[in-house]
């Protein structure tokens, strides 16, 4: 007996150690849920005509590594997660294509370099909106997708397929607690105290910060996703007290010393 495609994709993700997978019918992009919405040229069928379903996969970023940011430790994890996403999405696309459904994998990042992003801070497809439309989470004040399991500490990529697969239910109840820790901690004041999409990130300022860290081999920044209180991963790593990020609090000095040690190596 042949398994439904949705189950075959889910099983493939389990084989590849991908904990998050969601499905969004391509026509969901044609019904704006808020303004500004995704322009037509950035929608799945404009990029790959014939797309019926967008499959979104996500890999979490380990919170204890993220806490060392900005550091070479977090940078290398970030690069590894991106590589895993690119390889996994390709393997999923090959599987579906061989089953008779033409499928393509998108790259995790679609802008080329930080210098290019500075000039035009837009990518050709938004994996964040895809994750939202696939029911994996919703937007927070930090403009990132928050997920129940990992908060904003997830990297996503997408697969476009001509297969028709039932979509996940969009998560409308906000996960963001509006604690504003992300706004407060941002070292370049790139965030606003408003819900997405009203409170958009100052992309050029954020990108300039990334460029400066890149020159020291310790990008990306990661501050706003590090302090976000949303996510079951906080319980897993016993990180439910926000005071842990107050590096003047002696109760957590062992953590602070560990982070400082890691930050002292690998970057200029």
N, C-alpha and C positions, 0 to 999 in steps of 0.2 A: 504494500500500500504506500503510495506517494504522499509525503507530508505536505501540508499547505506551505506556500512560499514563505509566509510570515514566520512559521515555526522553523523552517530550514535556515532562514537568516538568523533567527534567535539562537539556534544551535551552533551555527558558524561563529557567532559572536562569543558564545560560551567557550568554544574551542580556542578562540583567539584571545581569551581573557579580556574581553570587552564587556564591562558591566552595564553600560547604558546603550540601549538601542530603541529607536522610535520610528514611526512611519507617518508620513504626511502626504495625502493626495495633493497632486500639483495644483488642482483648482482652488485649494485654500488660499493661494497667493492672490487670487482674483477677487477676493472679498475682503477689503480692508477692515481691520479690527480696531485700528486707531490711526491717527494722523500725526506726523507724516508717515505714509506707508511705503512699502517697497516699490520703487518705480518699475514699470513693465519690463524694461531691458535687463533688470536684475532678477527676474523671476525664472524658475526652472525651465519652462517651455520656451523662453526666449534664448536660453543658453544651450539647451538640448531639445529641439523640437521632437515631440513624441513622448516626452516624459509623462508618466502617469503617477508615479510615486517617488517621493524623496525619502530615502532611508538615512537616518541620522545616527551616528555612533559617537559615544563619548567615553573618554578615559580620564579618571580623576588625577589631580596633582596631589601628591602626598603632603599633608598639612605640615608635619615636622620638618620636611625639607623646605617647603615654602616659607616657613618661619625664619629661615636664615637669610631671606632676600633683603637687599640685592646681594647675590653671591654667585660664585661659580658653581656651587652645589645645585642651587635652584635652576641656573641657566642650563646645566647639563641635563637635569631631569626634564625640563621644558622641551629641549631638543629631542630627547629620547621619546617622550610622549607624542610629539608631532610625527616622528618617524614611524612609530607604531600605528598611528592613525592612518597615515598615508599607505602603509603596507597593508593594513587590514581592510581599508576601503577598496583597495585594488583587488584583494583576494575575494571579497564579497562580490565585486562587479564581475570577476571572471566566473565565479560559481553561477550567478544568475544568467549571464550570457550563455554559458554552456547548457543551461536548462531551457534555453529558448527565449529568454527575455533580454533583448539588447539593453545593456547597462554600462554606465561610465562612472568612474570614481573622480571626485573633485580633489584638488590639493587642499591641504589644511590651510595654507596661507596663499592668497592670490594677489599679492602686491609686489613681490620681487625683493625689495630691500627697504630699509628704514629711510634712505634718502629719497626713494621714489614715493614712499608713503607721506613724507613731509610735503611734497609738492601736490599730491592728490590723495588725501587721507580717506580713500574709499577702496573697497575690494570688489571684485566682479560678482561675488555671491556671499550673502550673509548666512553663515552657519548658525549664528545666534537666533535669527528669525526662523530658520528651519527647525532648530531644537524646540523653539516655542510652539510652532505649528504642529510638531510631532508629539506634543504633550509631555515633553521631558522636564519642563520648568517654565518659569516666567521671569520677566525683567525686574531687576532691583534698581535702587537709586544709583548704584555704581554702573548702570547701563549694561551689566552682564546678565547672563541667564543664571538664575538661582535654581538649584535642584534640591529636592528633599534630602537626598543622601549625602551630597557633597557641597551644598551651597553653590557659590560661583567657582569653586575649585575644580572645574572640569574643562577639558579641551574637546572640541567637537569637530567633526567633518561630515561630509554628506556624499551620498551615492544617488545618482539619477537612474531610474529604471523605467522601462516601458511596461513592466509588470504592474497589474492593478492589485494593490495590497491594501487591506483595510487600515484606516488611519487611527492613531491613538487619540484619546480625548484631550482637547486643549485644556490646560490648567489655568483657569481664570482666577481662582482665589489667590491673592498675592502671598508670596512667601517672604517678601522683604518686611523686616520689622520696623523700618524707618528709624533705626538707632543713630544713623548719621555718622557712624564710626568711619566709614569709607571716605566720607566728605572731609572729616576732621583730619584724618591721617595723610591724605594725599599731599605729597611734598611740593607739588606745583599748583595746587588749588584748581585742578582741572574738572572737578565735579561740583554739581549744584544740588541744593537741598530740595529737589523736585523729582517726582516719579518720571520714569521713561514713558514717552519720548519728550515730555516737556523739558526735563532737565538733562539735556544732551551733554556728553563729554566734550570738553575743549580738546579736540583731537590733535591740533597742531602743538599745543602745549604738552600734551601727553606724549606725542611722538618725539618731541625735542628731548624730553626726559629719557625716553628709550634710547635715543641716539647717543646721549651723553653716557649712559650706562653701557651701551654696546662698545664704545671706545675703550672701556675699562674691562670688557669681557664679563660683565656681571648683569647683563640685561636678561629678562625683563624686570620691571619694577616689582609688581605683585602686591604692593601694600594694601590696596583696597580689597583684594580678595582674601588676603591673609586674615584681616580682622573681622570679616563678615561673620556674625554669630549663627547664620543659618547653616544647617547640615548635620546629619547624623554622624559624620566623621569627627565632629567635635567631641561627642561622647566616646567614640572609639579611642581617641587619643587623649582623653581627659583634658580637653581644652575648652571647658564651658565657662571659665572665669575670664572676663575681658581684662582683668588686672594683670594677667600674665604678660600682656604686651606693654605694660608700664615698666620700662626698664630701670626705673628707680625704686621699684617695689622689691624689698629684700626677700620676700617669701619665695620669689621665683628666680633668685639669683643664679641657681645652677643652670637654668635654661638660658638666661641672658649671657652667661659666660660661654656656654656652648655655641650660641649664635655668633658671638663676637669672635670666637676662635675661627669659625668657618669663614666669616666675612673678611678675616685678615689675610686670607690666602687665595691665590688664583686670579686676582684682579689687580689692575694698576691703581 
